[in-house]
Amino acid sequence: MKNSVVKLSIAAAIIALVGLGIAEFIGTGKTSGVAWAEVAQKVNASRGVVFRVRTTGSQDPNKDWPNECTTTRRSPKYSRTDWLRGGQPNRTVSFNLDTRTMLWLDHGRKAYATETMAEEDVQSIRNEWSDPKALLDLLMSGGYKELGRKTIDGVVCQGIETTDPAAAKVSFPVKSLTAQMWVSVETGYPVLGEIEIVRKNAVQPQTSTADQFQWDVEIGTSEIDVAIPPDYQLMD
């Protein structure tokens, strides 16, 4: 399989994680109820996390919510993301960094691809999105402002916000950015992440919302293994 598929998968994972607002976990040391440095520690210590990401304003309306969303299971060793269209899996990508293998399935085309990753690919994934500490180092912003408290799905949360375009940490030029993260006051874990990005020379913003978090869950091979249906064809 072409190495570009691996790169596209990594890029998609990074964009999804930007939507989490992870960049805001570590800031300038401000505290008012929630100690954000402690939030970062809890996220780093989490064995694994499950979450949903919804996007609007993409170039393809069919990939926007409510037509499509993603669900992800992720740990330092394993990751699986399913793109859901109409509530059914449309695409799936899974990584096993222990065995250096990637599996990509296109359910619409009934096709799949596998890749044995080079060491540089494994390290790139670990440094950019798989390892929690590397992720925080990659996405931490230069500062944020406190948003106070609000109740989200019955959970009392406290939020922070940044409007620094550099916090996006993406490869394309950014004209403006607004990112927020809301954390449970009780547990110290993120509950909701929202980000709005306007690319340079673009009018319509692209938004991503991450929610339905499950933190500190055990994620092993059984959570990322994907059976290849017998009628799927190997991609060239």
C-alpha positions, -999 to +999 in steps of 0.1 A: +000+000+000+011+035-007+029+053+022+005+083+016-023+063+031-004+061+064+003+098+062-033+107+055-044+085+084-020+102+107-031+136+095-068+127+101-060+116+136-041+148+144-070+169+131-094+150+153-072+155+183-069+192+176-107+191+179-103+178+215-088+211+226-058+192+241-037+222+234-054+240+263-046+214+290-013+232+299-013+270+300+001+298+320-006+284+354-039+301+360-063+284+384-098+291+397-113+258+408-097+235+382-059+231+383-051+227+346-017+213+353-034+185+372-058+179+343-027+174+321-013+149+346-046+129+346-048+128+308-012+117+307-019+089+332-051+078+315-047+042+302-069+049+273-097+071+261-129+067+240-145+097+223-167+110+195-158+138+171-184+157+150-174+181+122-191+208+102-179+230+074-158+204+056-153+205+019-176+175+015-210+181+031-215+143+033-187+142+058-204+167+081-225+161+111-252+147+112-244+127+081-211+115+095-190+114+127-161+095+141-156+073+172-121+067+184-105+043+209-070+053+218-041+043+241-003+048+239+000+014+220-033+011+201-058+032+182-089+026+162-111+052+145-144+044+128-161+069+105-198+065+108-222+075+081-259+072+089-249+054+121-231+027+101-193+023+097-180+038+065-143+036+070-120+021+097-084+026+105-065+008+133-029+010+145-009-015+165+023+002+174+037-029+191+036-048+158+040-018+136+010-026+116-019-005+102-052-017+088-075+006+067-109-005+055-132+013+031-166-003+038-183+015+010-159+002-016-155-031+002-117-027+001-089-028+026-052-021+029-025-031+053+009-016+061+040-026+080+052+007+092+088+018+093+103+029+126+101+065+115+063+061+110+059+046+144+079+073+161+059+100+141+026+086+154+039+083+189+053+119+189+023+134+172-008+119+187-005+085+204+017+093+234-002+115+258+028+135+269+040+141+234+005+151+224+004+177+252+038+190+242+027+192+206-006+210+212+000+231+243-007+268+236+010+299+249-019+310+270-056+308+276-084+326+294-108+312+320-145+308+310-160+301+344-184+273+349-214+258+332-234+225+334-230+201+304-252+170+303-257+173+341-220+177+348-206+209+364-177+219+342-151+247+341-137+259+308-108+277+291-104+292+257-077+303+233-079+323+201-043+319+192-041+305+156-007+288+165-025+265+189-040+246+160-007+230+151-019+221+116+000+222+083-024+247+065-024+285+071-050+295+097-068+329+096-086+326+129-092+300+156-114+297+187-109+266+209-125+257+242-122+228+266-146+220+294-135+198+323-155+182+350-150+200+383-155+167+401-133+143+382-108+167+365-113+149+331-123+167+299-160+165+290-163+186+259-138+201+234-148+225+207-127+242+180-135+265+151-109+271+124-110+295+095-084+288+069-067+317+051-086+326+019-117+308+032-150+322+043-167+292+059-153+280+092-147+244+100-158+232+134-150+201+154-167+190+186-154+162+208-176+146+234-189+114+249-155+108+266-147+077+285-114+082+304-088+058+319-102+027+301-082-003+292-077-006+255-060-037+241-059-056+209-095-068+212-107-032+211-088-024+179-089-057+160-109-055+128-120-087+109-116-083+071-148-095+055-141-122+028-157-102+000-133-072+006-106-066-020-070-056-013-063-020-024-035-015-049 
